[in-house]
């Protein structure tokens, strides 16, 4: 897998965004056969291929200004807050395998939705 670049031909490009208000990239600028969109910014039920959705790989090179690692120890939530999509998107809280750490990271920022409710 690689980041899509102008002036290259792709059979398929995978796109994701978290928020509906995030502007869409102009995929017409790419020479691509198919664009597959996933993430809550497109459709709460929309998913990218399982290999992408469940990947533990992190490409820290796209954020060189961040001197830390991102980490998840759980996904989902124990609550069903009416303003939040986490439970609908990720289900009830469950433990997940940690993602790769930033080789240049000086600290870790944990992004669990409900860290203290993690069953393990």
N, C-alpha and C positions, 0 to 999 in steps of 0.2 A: 504494500500500500504506500501511497505517496500523496502529497498535496497536489491538487490540480494546478496546472500552469497554463497560461495562454500559449497559443501556437503549438500545442501538443494535442494529439488525438487520443480520446478515451472512449472505450466502449460503455463504461458506466462510471458515474460519479456519485458518491454517497454524501448527502448533505444533512446537517442537523442544526437545530437551534432550540434554545430553551424557552424563549419568550415569544409570544405572538407579535409584540411590538418591535421585535428585532427586524431591521430591514433585511429583505432577501437579497442575496447576491444575484447579479445578472448572469445567469447561467448561459444565456445566448452568446456571451463572449467566449465561451469554451466550445471546442470542437468535440462534442460528446453525443453518443448515441442515446443514453438514458440517464436521467437524474433521479435518484431514489432519495426521497426526503423522509426524515424521521425526527423524533423529538417533540416535546409538548408545544413548541413554537409553531409547528405545522399541524399536528393532530395528536391528541393525548393518547390515542390507541396506536398511532403509527410507530412502527419499530423498524430499525435498520436490521440487517442480517445478524443472527445470533453471535457470530464471531466478532462483530463490531460492538454490539450491545454489551457483551460480557468480557470484552478485552481488558486485560490488566496492564497493557502497554500505555505509556504516557509519553507524548512527544513534547518534552520540555523545551526543545530548541525553538519552538514558535513563540515562546515567552522568555527570551533571554534576560529580561529585566527582573524576573522573579527569582530571588535567591532562596527559594524554599521548595519543599515537596508538598503535593496534595495527597490526601489519604482518605479512604473510606474504610470503616470497619463494619458498617451495617448500611442497609438500604431499607426504605420503607418507614412506616411510622405506626405507633400504637393508637394514635388518635384519628379522628375523621373531621377535622376542622372544616367548616363550610367554605372558607376562603382559600384553602390549600389543595393542591393537586397531588401531593406526594403519595398519599395512601391510594388514590385512584391509579396513579402511574406505576408505583413500585410495590404496592401491596402492603401487607402487615410487615412489621420490622423483622429482618432476618440478617444473620451474620454473613458477610461476604469476604472473599479472599482479598487481601490488601493489593493495591496497585503498585507499579514500579515507582521507586523513589528517584528524585532528581539527583543525578550524580554530582551536581554542583550545589545542591541544597544545603543550607545551614540550619534549617529547622523544618518541622512538619506542621502543616495546617490540616487539622481534621475537619472534614466537611459533612460528617454524619448529620442527618436531620434531627435525630434524637439520641445522642450518644449514650446517655445514662439509662435508656430503655433497652439497649442492646442485650439480647438474652445471654450472650457469652462474654 
